[in-house]
Amino acid sequence: MTPQSSPLPKVLAIDDSELIHRLLRVRLQHEQIELHGSMVAVRGLEMARELQPDVILLDIEMEGMDGFEVLQALKSDVDLQDIPVIFISATASMEDRVRALDLGAVDFVAKPFEVVELKARVRSALRVQHLVKMLAQKAQVDGLTGLWNRTYFDRRLSQEVSESIRHRRPLTLVMCDVDGFKKLNDERGHPFGDMVLERLAKILQSGRGSDIPCRYGGEEFGIILPNTSGSEALEVADRYRRAIEQETWPSAVGKVITASFGIADISVLPGTQGVDDLIAAADSALYKAKLNGRNRVEAANINQSTG
């Protein structure tokens, strides 16, 4: 399930001149962008974290933090380091240009700037950023099922666990495994096994819009359920389980394929509440589902099951 793109790319201008902000608003108003601005460097960094802009326009000479310090802060933040930065500065010295590029800026425009030139440079940076995002997203998508892959799963689960702990929001992880998949491959062949995985992925994608299904590896899937309690996740997982069980297979008439599910609610984990603990608890519940007959849902730490 791939994320929805923002209707318009975001551009953030960090400059302590109100005149520059007014000029940018007027001159860029017809560009297909969403323009945001800050006149204070520290607030600009906060806005960068909040907005995750596609391009940042940055002045060098500002009170408090200068542009070079802001750029270093951006490049040292794993969530911001890939945002292209264009310096817009009254200083046009070769030394400043070289330093800006060495620190990771993608371009440098001297004030007073030609609006046509600035537009062209912003468009160029946006095109490059769009391609970078497309490549990054492609690298996180499983080629067979079209779901997010393990790389994305690990990163996204870490983010969701942090948000859950920080804001005390519900979070549940569901691990899913196709029952008897090795035997299925041996009997029906790997092309049929691939078809099963593709079909299961479509079922997981057809669920709630907030669910984040990923291919964890092989025939195992991980589904991240933000803002979802363990009891709610039991119902969600059982709907998936029943949908898989009821699927028909024209090339294997009468064949019933099932999957088992393990659930872990972060709020009922004993002791440490971390990513590894959540995965281990969900895997343990999944193992319990297998031991108890397969084609069922088991939940860690709460005495509930379905199937």
C-alpha positions as a LaTeX table, in Angstrom:
\begin{tabular}{lrrr}
\hline
Residue & $x$ (\AA) & $y$ (\AA) & $z$ (\AA) \\
\hline
Met1 & 0.00 & 0.00 & 0.00 \\
Thr2 & 1.86 & 3.03 & $-1.21$ \\
Pro3 & 1.47 & 6.45 & 0.38 \\
Gln4 & $-0.56$ & 9.23 & $-1.18$ \\
Ser5 & 1.54 & 12.03 & $-2.65$ \\
Ser6 & 1.06 & 15.60 & $-1.46$ \\
Pro7 & $-1.11$ & 17.58 & $-3.92$ \\
Leu8 & 1.66 & 20.17 & $-4.33$ \\
Pro9 & 5.38 & 20.03 & $-3.52$ \\
Lys10 & 6.31 & 22.04 & $-0.44$ \\
Val11 & 8.98 & 24.76 & $-0.53$ \\
Leu12 & 10.23 & 26.24 & 2.74 \\
Ala13 & 11.99 & 29.62 & 2.75 \\
Ile14 & 14.19 & 30.42 & 5.79 \\
Asp15 & 15.27 & 34.07 & 5.60 \\
Asp16 & 15.24 & 36.89 & 8.15 \\
Ser17 & 14.10 & 39.47 & 5.59 \\
Glu18 & 10.37 & 40.17 & 5.41 \\
Leu19 & 10.97 & 41.76 & 2.01 \\
Ile20 & 12.36 & 38.50 & 0.64 \\
His21 & 9.34 & 36.56 & 1.93 \\
Arg22 & 6.96 & 39.05 & 0.32 \\
Leu23 & 8.88 & 38.89 & $-2.93$ \\
Leu24 & 8.84 & 35.09 & $-2.94$ \\
Arg25 & 5.10 & 34.99 & $-2.24$ \\
Val26 & 4.39 & 37.35 & $-5.12$ \\
Arg27 & 6.85 & 35.95 & $-7.64$ \\
Leu28 & 6.16 & 32.28 & $-6.93$ \\
Gln29 & 2.40 & 32.52 & $-6.50$ \\
His30 & 1.69 & 30.99 & $-9.91$ \\
Glu31 & 4.16 & 28.14 & $-9.47$ \\
Gln32 & 2.70 & 24.73 & $-8.65$ \\
Ile33 & 4.11 & 24.74 & $-5.12$ \\
Glu34 & 3.01 & 25.17 & $-1.52$ \\
Leu35 & 5.20 & 27.95 & $-0.11$ \\
His36 & 6.01 & 28.22 & 3.59 \\
Gly37 & 8.33 & 30.65 & 5.34 \\
Ser38 & 10.18 & 31.41 & 8.55 \\
Met39 & 12.19 & 34.48 & 9.51 \\
Val40 & 13.91 & 32.69 & 12.40 \\
Ala41 & 16.45 & 29.93 & 11.81 \\
Val42 & 15.46 & 27.79 & 14.80 \\
Arg43 & 11.80 & 27.98 & 13.86 \\
Gly44 & 12.75 & 27.15 & 10.29 \\
Leu45 & 14.33 & 23.89 & 11.47 \\
Glu46 & 11.18 & 23.09 & 13.44 \\
Met47 & 9.06 & 23.74 & 10.34 \\
Ala48 & 11.35 & 21.53 & 8.27 \\
Arg49 & 10.69 & 18.65 & 10.68 \\
Glu50 & 6.94 & 19.33 & 10.69 \\
Leu51 & 6.48 & 19.89 & 6.95 \\
Gln52 & 9.17 & 17.65 & 5.44 \\
Pro53 & 9.45 & 20.10 & 2.51 \\
Asp54 & 10.64 & 19.08 & $-0.93$ \\
Val55 & 13.03 & 22.05 & $-1.24$ \\
Ile56 & 14.43 & 24.57 & 1.26 \\
Leu57 & 15.46 & 28.11 & 0.25 \\
Leu58 & 18.00 & 29.28 & 2.82 \\
Asp59 & 19.68 & 32.58 & 3.56 \\
Ile60 & 23.27 & 32.66 & 4.90 \\
Glu61 & 23.39 & 35.82 & 7.03 \\
Met62 & 20.79 & 35.48 & 9.78 \\
Glu63 & 20.78 & 36.36 & 13.47 \\
Gly64 & 21.33 & 33.52 & 15.90 \\
Met65 & 22.11 & 30.57 & 13.63 \\
Asp66 & 23.51 & 31.46 & 10.23 \\
Gly67 & 22.64 & 29.54 & 7.09 \\
Phe68 & 25.70 & 27.30 & 7.28 \\
Glu69 & 24.75 & 26.20 & 10.80 \\
Val70 & 21.18 & 25.54 & 9.68 \\
Leu71 & 22.45 & 23.47 & 6.76 \\
Gln72 & 24.70 & 21.44 & 9.06 \\
Ala73 & 21.73 & 20.80 & 11.36 \\
Leu74 & 19.64 & 19.67 & 8.39 \\
Lys75 & 22.32 & 17.31 & 7.12 \\
Ser76 & 22.87 & 15.79 & 10.57 \\
Asp77 & 19.17 & 14.89 & 10.92 \\
Val78 & 18.38 & 11.55 & 9.28 \\
Asp79 & 14.82 & 12.69 & 8.51 \\
Leu80 & 15.92 & 15.97 & 6.86 \\
Gln81 & 19.31 & 15.25 & 5.31 \\
Asp82 & 17.96 & 14.39 & 1.85 \\
Ile83 & 15.98 & 17.62 & 1.39 \\
Pro84 & 17.68 & 19.74 & $-1.31$ \\
Val85 & 18.78 & 23.15 & $-0.07$ \\
Ile86 & 19.23 & 26.20 & $-2.32$ \\
Phe87 & 21.15 & 29.09 & $-0.76$ \\
Ile88 & 19.83 & 32.57 & $-1.53$ \\
Ser89 & 22.29 & 35.12 & $-0.23$ \\
Ala90 & 23.51 & 38.67 & $-0.68$ \\
Thr91 & 27.05 & 37.38 & $-0.40$ \\
Ala92 & 28.37 & 36.14 & $-3.70$ \\
Ser93 & 31.92 & 35.27 & $-2.65$ \\
Met94 & 33.45 & 32.17 & $-4.16$ \\
Glu95 & 34.44 & 31.02 & $-0.67$ \\
Asp96 & 30.81 & 31.03 & 0.51 \\
Arg97 & 29.61 & 29.26 & $-2.63$ \\
Val98 & 32.21 & 26.52 & $-2.24$ \\
Arg99 & 31.46 & 26.13 & 1.47 \\
Ala100 & 27.73 & 25.90 & 0.80 \\
Leu101 & 28.20 & 23.18 & $-1.81$ \\
Asp102 & 30.70 & 21.30 & 0.35 \\
Leu103 & 28.20 & 21.25 & 3.21 \\
Gly104 & 25.57 & 19.70 & 0.95 \\
Ala105 & 23.62 & 22.54 & $-0.70$ \\
Val106 & 22.47 & 21.72 & $-4.23$ \\
Asp107 & 22.55 & 25.28 & $-5.58$ \\
Phe108 & 23.41 & 28.90 & $-4.81$ \\
Val109 & 21.56 & 32.02 & $-5.99$ \\
Ala110 & 22.92 & 35.51 & $-5.28$ \\
Lys111 & 20.68 & 38.39 & $-4.17$ \\
Pro112 & 19.26 & 40.38 & $-5.80$ \\
Phe113 & 18.15 & 37.37 & $-7.79$ \\
Glu114 & 16.44 & 37.19 & $-11.14$ \\
Val115 & 12.99 & 35.67 & $-10.55$ \\
Val116 & 13.12 & 33.67 & $-13.79$ \\
Glu117 & 16.43 & 32.13 & $-12.71$ \\
Leu118 & 15.14 & 31.32 & $-9.23$ \\
Lys119 & 12.02 & 29.65 & $-10.64$ \\
Ala120 & 14.16 & 27.55 & $-12.96$ \\
Arg121 & 16.46 & 26.47 & $-10.13$ \\
Val122 & 13.54 & 25.59 & $-7.84$ \\
Arg123 & 11.89 & 23.57 & $-10.61$ \\
Ser124 & 15.15 & 21.75 & $-11.27$ \\
Ala125 & 15.58 & 20.89 & $-7.58$ \\
Leu126 & 11.97 & 19.70 & $-7.37$ \\
Arg127 & 12.42 & 17.44 & $-10.42$ \\
Val128 & 15.53 & 15.88 & $-8.93$ \\
Gln129 & 13.85 & 15.43 & $-5.55$ \\
His130 & 10.85 & 13.79 & $-7.21$ \\
Leu131 & 13.11 & 11.28 & $-8.94$ \\
Val132 & 15.02 & 10.61 & $-5.72$ \\
Lys133 & 11.76 & 9.94 & $-3.87$ \\
Met134 & 10.55 & 7.63 & $-6.60$ \\
Leu135 & 13.77 & 5.63 & $-6.49$ \\
Ala136 & 13.72 & 5.52 & $-2.69$ \\
Gln137 & 10.12 & 4.33 & $-2.68$ \\
Lys138 & 10.82 & 1.70 & $-5.32$ \\
Ala139 & 13.69 & 0.38 & $-3.20$ \\
Gln140 & 11.21 & $-0.17$ & $-0.34$ \\
Val141 & 8.54 & $-2.03$ & $-2.33$ \\
Asp142 & 8.48 & $-5.81$ & $-2.63$ \\
Gly143 & 8.74 & $-6.79$ & $-6.28$ \\
Leu144 & 6.36 & $-9.77$ & $-6.13$ \\
Thr145 & 3.50 & $-8.54$ & $-3.97$ \\
Gly146 & 3.72 & $-4.76$ & $-4.36$ \\
Leu147 & 3.61 & $-4.36$ & $-0.58$ \\
Trp148 & 6.19 & $-2.47$ & 1.42 \\
Asn149 & 9.29 & $-4.62$ & 1.99 \\
Arg150 & 11.28 & $-5.51$ & 5.11 \\
Thr151 & 13.42 & $-2.37$ & 4.86 \\
Tyr152 & 10.35 & $-0.15$ & 5.00 \\
Phe153 & 8.74 & $-2.33$ & 7.69 \\
Asp154 & 11.73 & $-1.94$ & 10.01 \\
Arg155 & 11.90 & 1.84 & 9.53 \\
Arg156 & 8.16 & 2.46 & 9.77 \\
Leu157 & 7.66 & 0.23 & 12.81 \\
Ser158 & 10.46 & 2.05 & 14.61 \\
Gln159 & 8.73 & 5.38 & 13.86 \\
Glu160 & 5.33 & 4.12 & 14.98 \\
Val161 & 6.71 & 2.67 & 18.22 \\
Ser162 & 8.39 & 5.99 & 19.02 \\
Glu163 & 5.18 & 7.91 & 18.28 \\
Ser164 & 3.11 & 5.47 & 20.32 \\
Ile165 & 5.35 & 5.82 & 23.36 \\
Arg166 & 5.75 & 9.59 & 23.04 \\
His167 & 2.05 & 10.36 & 22.58 \\
Arg168 & 0.65 & 7.33 & 24.44 \\
Arg169 & $-1.23$ & 6.19 & 21.36 \\
Pro170 & $-2.39$ & 2.62 & 20.76 \\
Leu171 & $-0.26$ & 0.48 & 18.45 \\
Thr172 & $-0.60$ & $-3.17$ & 17.51 \\
Leu173 & 1.57 & $-5.38$ & 15.32 \\
Val174 & 0.14 & $-8.35$ & 13.44 \\
Met175 & 2.38 & $-11.08$ & 12.00 \\
Cys176 & 0.83 & $-13.37$ & 9.38 \\
Asp177 & 2.19 & $-16.60$ & 7.88 \\
Val178 & 0.74 & $-18.82$ & 5.12 \\
Asp179 & 0.02 & $-22.26$ & 6.54 \\
Gly180 & 1.92 & $-25.18$ & 4.98 \\
Phe181 & 3.53 & $-22.98$ & 2.36 \\
Lys182 & 6.54 & $-25.23$ & 1.73 \\
Lys183 & 4.27 & $-28.21$ & 1.10 \\
Leu184 & 2.13 & $-26.04$ & $-1.16$ \\
Asn185 & 5.19 & $-25.11$ & $-3.23$ \\
Asp186 & 6.30 & $-28.73$ & $-3.42$ \\
Glu187 & 2.86 & $-29.95$ & $-4.54$ \\
Arg188 & 1.79 & $-27.12$ & $-6.83$ \\
Gly189 & 5.06 & $-25.50$ & $-7.87$ \\
His190 & 6.59 & $-22.12$ & $-7.13$ \\
Pro191 & 4.47 & $-20.18$ & $-9.68$ \\
Phe192 & 1.35 & $-21.23$ & $-7.76$ \\
Gly193 & 3.05 & $-20.30$ & $-4.49$ \\
Asp194 & 3.83 & $-16.86$ & $-5.91$ \\
Met195 & 0.21 & $-16.46$ & $-6.93$ \\
Val196 & $-0.88$ & $-17.28$ & $-3.37$ \\
Leu197 & 1.42 & $-14.59$ & $-2.00$ \\
Glu198 & 0.17 & $-12.05$ & $-4.54$ \\
Arg199 & $-3.47$ & $-12.85$ & $-3.71$ \\
Leu200 & $-2.84$ & $-12.66$ & 0.03 \\
Ala201 & $-1.15$ & $-9.29$ & $-0.45$ \\
Lys202 & $-4.23$ & $-7.97$ & $-2.26$ \\
Ile203 & $-6.43$ & $-9.11$ & 0.62 \\
Leu204 & $-4.20$ & $-7.30$ & 3.11 \\
Gln205 & $-4.24$ & $-4.18$ & 0.91 \\
Ser206 & $-8.03$ & $-4.22$ & 0.79 \\
Gly207 & $-8.34$ & $-3.67$ & 4.53 \\
Arg208 & $-8.52$ & $-0.43$ & 6.47 \\
Gly209 & $-6.74$ & 2.56 & 5.00 \\
Ser210 & $-4.71$ & 3.02 & 8.18 \\
Asp211 & $-3.29$ & $-0.52$ & 8.12 \\
Ile212 & 0.29 & $-0.83$ & 6.88 \\
Pro213 & 0.84 & $-4.30$ & 5.37 \\
Cys214 & 4.41 & $-5.31$ & 4.54 \\
Arg215 & 6.11 & $-8.44$ & 3.27 \\
Tyr216 & 8.34 & $-9.43$ & 6.15 \\
Gly217 & 10.09 & $-12.25$ & 4.32 \\
Gly218 & 9.20 & $-15.45$ & 2.46 \\
Glu219 & 5.58 & $-16.30$ & 3.21 \\
Glu220 & 5.43 & $-14.08$ & 6.31 \\
Phe221 & 3.79 & $-10.67$ & 6.43 \\
Gly222 & 3.80 & $-7.91$ & 9.03 \\
Ile223 & 0.86 & $-5.53$ & 9.40 \\
Ile224 & 1.37 & $-2.37$ & 11.45 \\
Leu225 & $-1.87$ & $-1.06$ & 12.96 \\
Pro226 & $-1.44$ & 2.51 & 14.33 \\
Asn227 & $-4.06$ & 3.79 & 16.76 \\
Thr228 & $-5.41$ & 0.26 & 17.16 \\
Ser229 & $-5.78$ & $-1.71$ & 20.38 \\
Gly230 & $-5.18$ & $-5.45$ & 20.69 \\
Ser231 & $-8.90$ & $-6.22$ & 20.88 \\
Glu232 & $-9.59$ & $-4.19$ & 17.73 \\
Ala233 & $-6.66$ & $-5.88$ & 15.99 \\
Leu234 & $-8.16$ & $-9.30$ & 16.78 \\
Glu235 & $-11.23$ & $-8.39$ & 14.74 \\
Val236 & $-9.15$ & $-6.92$ & 11.91 \\
Ala237 & $-6.85$ & $-9.96$ & 11.72 \\
Asp238 & $-9.78$ & $-12.38$ & 11.82 \\
Arg239 & $-11.40$ & $-10.59$ & 8.86 \\
Tyr240 & $-8.17$ & $-11.10$ & 6.95 \\
Arg241 & $-8.02$ & $-14.74$ & 8.06 \\
Arg242 & $-11.57$ & $-15.47$ & 6.89 \\
Ala243 & $-11.03$ & $-13.70$ & 3.57 \\
Ile244 & $-7.94$ & $-15.83$ & 2.87 \\
Glu245 & $-9.75$ & $-19.04$ & 3.86 \\
Gln246 & $-12.68$ & $-18.23$ & 1.56 \\
Glu247 & $-10.50$ & $-17.46$ & $-1.47$ \\
Thr248 & $-11.05$ & $-19.78$ & $-4.47$ \\
Trp249 & $-8.31$ & $-21.10$ & $-6.74$ \\
Pro250 & $-9.38$ & $-21.90$ & $-10.34$ \\
Ser251 & $-6.14$ & $-23.79$ & $-10.99$ \\
Ala252 & $-6.63$ & $-25.84$ & $-7.82$ \\
Val253 & $-10.38$ & $-26.39$ & $-7.51$ \\
Gly254 & $-11.42$ & $-27.24$ & $-3.97$ \\
Lys255 & $-8.09$ & $-26.23$ & $-2.49$ \\
Val256 & $-8.38$ & $-24.31$ & 0.77 \\
Ile257 & $-5.41$ & $-22.15$ & 1.70 \\
Thr258 & $-5.20$ & $-20.64$ & 5.14 \\
Ala259 & $-2.97$ & $-18.35$ & 7.17 \\
Ser260 & $-2.21$ & $-17.94$ & 10.86 \\
Phe261 & $-1.93$ & $-14.62$ & 12.69 \\
Gly262 & $-0.11$ & $-13.43$ & 15.81 \\
Ile263 & $-0.95$ & $-10.13$ & 17.52 \\
Ala264 & 1.01 & $-7.97$ & 19.96 \\
Asp265 & $-0.43$ & $-4.82$ & 21.53 \\
Ile266 & 2.37 & $-2.52$ & 22.68 \\
Ser267 & 0.37 & $-1.35$ & 25.71 \\
Val268 & 0.29 & $-4.83$ & 27.29 \\
Leu269 & 3.93 & $-5.71$ & 26.74 \\
Pro270 & 5.71 & $-6.36$ & 30.03 \\
Gly271 & 8.71 & $-4.17$ & 30.83 \\
Thr272 & 10.48 & $-2.55$ & 27.89 \\
Gln273 & 8.31 & $-1.44$ & 25.00 \\
Gly274 & 10.60 & $-1.48$ & 21.99 \\
Val275 & 10.56 & $-2.60$ & 18.37 \\
Asp276 & 12.30 & $-5.91$ & 19.04 \\
Asp277 & 9.97 & $-6.65$ & 21.96 \\
Leu278 & 6.89 & $-5.99$ & 19.84 \\
Ile279 & 8.11 & $-8.20$ & 16.98 \\
Ala280 & 9.12 & $-10.99$ & 19.38 \\
Ala281 & 5.71 & $-10.89$ & 21.08 \\
Ala282 & 3.83 & $-11.00$ & 17.75 \\
Asp283 & 6.06 & $-13.83$ & 16.49 \\
Ser284 & 5.44 & $-15.75$ & 19.71 \\
Ala285 & 1.69 & $-15.35$ & 19.27 \\
Leu286 & 2.01 & $-16.49$ & 15.64 \\
Tyr287 & 3.92 & $-19.60$ & 16.77 \\
Lys288 & 1.14 & $-20.27$ & 19.28 \\
Ala289 & $-1.43$ & $-20.03$ & 16.47 \\
Lys290 & 0.53 & $-22.63$ & 14.49 \\
Leu291 & 0.77 & $-24.98$ & 17.50 \\
Asn292 & $-2.94$ & $-24.63$ & 18.24 \\
Gly293 & $-4.00$ & $-25.88$ & 14.81 \\
Arg294 & $-3.25$ & $-23.08$ & 12.31 \\
Asn295 & $-5.84$ & $-20.94$ & 10.52 \\
Arg296 & $-6.38$ & $-18.93$ & 13.68 \\
Val297 & $-5.50$ & $-15.66$ & 15.39 \\
Glu298 & $-3.65$ & $-15.59$ & 18.71 \\
Ala299 & $-2.75$ & $-12.53$ & 20.76 \\
Ala300 & 0.27 & $-12.13$ & 23.02 \\
Asn301 & $-0.29$ & $-11.34$ & 26.69 \\
Ile302 & $-4.05$ & $-11.44$ & 26.51 \\
Asn303 & $-6.02$ & $-14.65$ & 26.76 \\
Gln304 & $-7.88$ & $-14.31$ & 23.48 \\
Ser305 & $-7.91$ & $-16.10$ & 20.16 \\
Thr306 & $-10.12$ & $-16.60$ & 17.11 \\
Gly307 & $-10.37$ & $-19.27$ & 14.48 \\
\hline
\end{tabular}
